[in-house]
Each structure stands twice: as structure tokens, then as C-alpha cells.
Amino acid sequence: MSDPTKIFLNEQDMPTQWYNIAADMPTPMKPPLHPGTGQPIGPEDLAPVFPMNLIEQEVSQERWIDIPDEVMEKLLLWRPSPLYRAKALEKALDTPAKIFYKNEGVSPAGSHKPNTAIPQAYYNKEFGIKRLTTETGAGQWGSALAFACQLFGLELKVYMVRISFDQKPFRKLMMQTWGADCIPSPSPTTQAGRAILEKMPDTPGSLGIAISEAIEDAVTSENTRYSLGSVLNHVMLHQTIIGQEAKKQMAMVNAYPDVIIGCAGGGSNFAGLSFPFICDKIHGKDMRVIAVEPAACPTLTKAPFAYDFGDTAMTTPLLPMHSLGHNFVPPPLHAGGLRYHGMSPLVSQLVMDDLIEPLALHQLECYKAAVLWARTEGFISAPETSHALAATVREAQRAKEEGKERVILMNWSGHGLMDLLGYDAYLSGKLSDYSLPQEAIEQALHDLDGLPKP
Ligand SMILES: *Cc1c(COP(=O)(O)O)cnc(C)c1O
């Protein structure tokens, strides 16, 4: 029999614990710092923003954390997600590489994001919270959290980066269908929003600004907390179900990856797939792990590992991460989910420790790979995901040049059925590569001056 195209895990074989890489980090994590005093913060400093049960996960050093039954029950709506072998792409590239991919586009919201939206809604509800606020870039996180809040009976207000709010009305309609309230950011409803609008009335908005608004709303409203869809340790934790499933599925066909690839905005889908494998790498296994970002927002490849704020209004704790500076507003590229100025501290530290290789790619190469993917594998990819596809194509071509039968594992983080305008721009030749001038980067990095150094 030929090799299977799809590898399914039975529901009863779904992982029942999350993997916490903090327990295995070769370099211990540096603590978040208080924005005012510059001293390490304690759990109580985060209490106005997050529920304590999630704060405990954020700082946990336990290697394994049980997934609650109520969370398992909701995840089973679409999980375990299938592992695919991209046979048609292999053939089109005439490569000896074996390309596997995890299909995270099968969730109700169409990406990996519900993997953390569900547990976050659950833990907030358990803690007695009635309402959540959040920001969203392209709208994937807002829609994932809208879906999750509906399942657990929580209210949700979403501050959506204005450029995406205008360009992507369908995500807003998904949020409304799931019962959430979604407004463009910056908005006149918060102090942070009003301050930005006064200075820059025509700003396209940014995730940093939207985060400031959502946090302000959460800490000034009753029974309300804030929820973040990426970057933080507990988000990386929740996503590790992807890599754990993938490991079991690879074992079912006697395969183990030589190369692992994911796109990285805040780092969560990449971490979700790679961390359970990086655990093996820390313990001596030989493999390459590649995090792919847009050349127009080159956090891992061009920005220093520094302490910076997560938001523009400088209200969040200072996180040790690769950051382009908290005021950095990237050009309006189509991969809205990859436009954040910072990066997960866990992913950042692992890059510093040479366990992860960062790679920055331009959008034309990414769209070219996404169109090849659609015309071979069939699925239409999110613009974010296309970065992982382009890196996969590069690795497959390299395997061909070197005549190596390399095993590649990639995270297909989501579908692009709500993002077809990007394809339109590409197919009609209107898209160009945007090279971020070095001066723009250096200008943005001045915001790090005077902040503590990790
Ligand atoms: C949000 C998103 C990303 C980027 O976020 P990460 O936290 O880096 O995973 C990537 N792909 C898709 C489909 C997304 O929705």
C-alpha cells in the first residue's frame, strides 16, 4: 500500500496535558518587569488584567499541565486535527523530501487560535469573570475568541486594527455571528484611543494600539478581564497540543522530522507545533527548527532581544523579547497576523539559545508558494501561513539539490478564505515587495532606549 495522505488520531488518543517548555529551557527565562518600577513583577501585579488561574499557568515551571475535561470536550469539536502528507506538492517540486503538514485550518474559526481561545474562556469563566476584551489584527483572534466566549457564555468586546476592520469585513461578521461586539481601533471610546487619534487621525492602527485600548477597557470595567491570543507563555502552552498530536501521528507512519517550519507573528502556532519537538532537540536530537516572519516586520531577524512593552501606551509589563519598539507600525501588508512589533519571550529566548533559526521572507515569494499550494494541495492558505509554505518550498528545493530524502514538518496555521483580496492583489500584479528601510528600523528601535536590558 502507498503511504497515507492523511493520518488521523483517534479522539481517545488526543493528548490530555499541555507541554510547558519553561521546565526544559536551557537558559532560565528572565522575569517580566513592572512598567513603573522596573522591578520583577509578581502574580498580583497581573491580577487586574488576567484571572489568577491563567496567571498561575503564565509563571508555571511544571512540565505537564492537565487539560480540564470541559476544555477537552470543546476541543473535540474539531480536534485531533489531521496530519497530511503534501504528496502533490512533493511531485510538483520533484523533491526527494517528504513534506508533512498539520492542518489547523479545520477549526470553526479556521486557524489554530481556538486552541487557546477555548481554555482562556474556560479559565475566565471558572474564575467568575463575565466579560472579556481583546484586540485583533486580521480578525482571526477576535473570531476565535468570539466563538470560544459564546461556548462558555461570556460577553466579548473586540478592538480591531482599523486597516483590517476596513479591508476585512467578513471577520467582523463572523464575530457578530458568534455574538461579540467589534469596533475599529484606535477608537474614541478609550483614553488610549483618543490620544492616538489626536496625534494621527489617519493612522491605519496597530496591534500595539488595540492592545492598549482593550487593556484599558478591561481594567476600568466590572467583572472584566483581558485576553491575548499570542505572545504570552500560557498561550504557547495551550498550543502545544498541535505538536504533541503531530508527534503521535508521525510515529504512526514511522517518521520523525528533520526540519520543522512555522510562521511566526507572536509565535503561538510556531511554538505549538515546535515546542514538543524542541524538547527532544534540547535533549540531543538533531533537527532544524525554522520560524518564518515577513521581511516587512522582521522582529526575530532584525530586532534586538530587549525588554519592551507589549502595547503602544506602555501599560503592559516589560517583556524580554525580540522587539522592533512599541511604537513600530509595520506597513499594511496582507499578513495582518504577522504585524506585531514583539515576539513570544519563550520563542525569543530559544532563538537566543540557537535552538530556533529565524528567517524573513518577502510577500511575493510567499504568495507564489501559496498559489502553488492551492494548485497542488488544494487548500487556500492564510497570508500568514504562506510564509511557512514559502520556507517549505525552499527546504524541499534544497533537499533536491543535495539529493537528500529529508522529512519536513510544517504547520498549516489556517485557511485564507476570508483573505482573498490579498490573492486578488497578487494575481492581478498589484502586489510588490516592501523592503523596510534600515533607517525606519533604527528609528523605531529608539523607543527601547532607556528601558532595562535583559
Ligand atoms: C494569527 C495567525 C498567525 C500568527 O500568529 P502566531 O501567534 O504567530 O501563530 C499565523 N497564522 C494564522 C492563520 C493566524 O491566524
The ligand as a MOL file (V3000), in Angstrom:
LIG
                    3D

  0  0  0     0  0            999 V3000
M  V30 BEGIN CTAB
M  V30 COUNTS 15 15 0 0 0
M  V30 BEGIN ATOM
M  V30 1 C -2.8090 34.7320 13.9950 0
M  V30 2 C -2.2700 33.8490 12.9650 0
M  V30 3 C -0.8980 33.6650 12.8060 0
M  V30 4 C 0.1310 34.4160 13.6160 0
M  V30 5 O 0.0420 34.2760 15.0000 0
M  V30 6 P 1.0270 33.3580 15.8240 0
M  V30 7 O 0.7240 33.6380 17.2420 0
M  V30 8 O 2.4240 33.7310 15.4470 0
M  V30 9 O 0.7080 31.9630 15.4490 0
M  V30 10 C -0.4590 32.7720 11.8590 0
M  V30 11 N -1.3310 32.1080 11.0620 0
M  V30 12 C -2.6630 32.2750 11.1760 0
M  V30 13 C -3.5630 31.5240 10.2610 0
M  V30 14 C -3.1720 33.1410 12.1230 0
M  V30 15 O -4.4870 33.2880 12.2440 0
M  V30 END ATOM
M  V30 BEGIN BOND
M  V30 1 1 1 2
M  V30 2 1 2 3
M  V30 3 2 2 14
M  V30 4 1 3 4
M  V30 5 2 3 10
M  V30 6 1 4 5
M  V30 7 1 5 6
M  V30 8 2 6 7
M  V30 9 1 6 8
M  V30 10 1 6 9
M  V30 11 1 10 11
M  V30 12 2 11 12
M  V30 13 1 12 13
M  V30 14 1 12 14
M  V30 15 1 14 15
M  V30 END BOND
M  V30 END CTAB
M  END
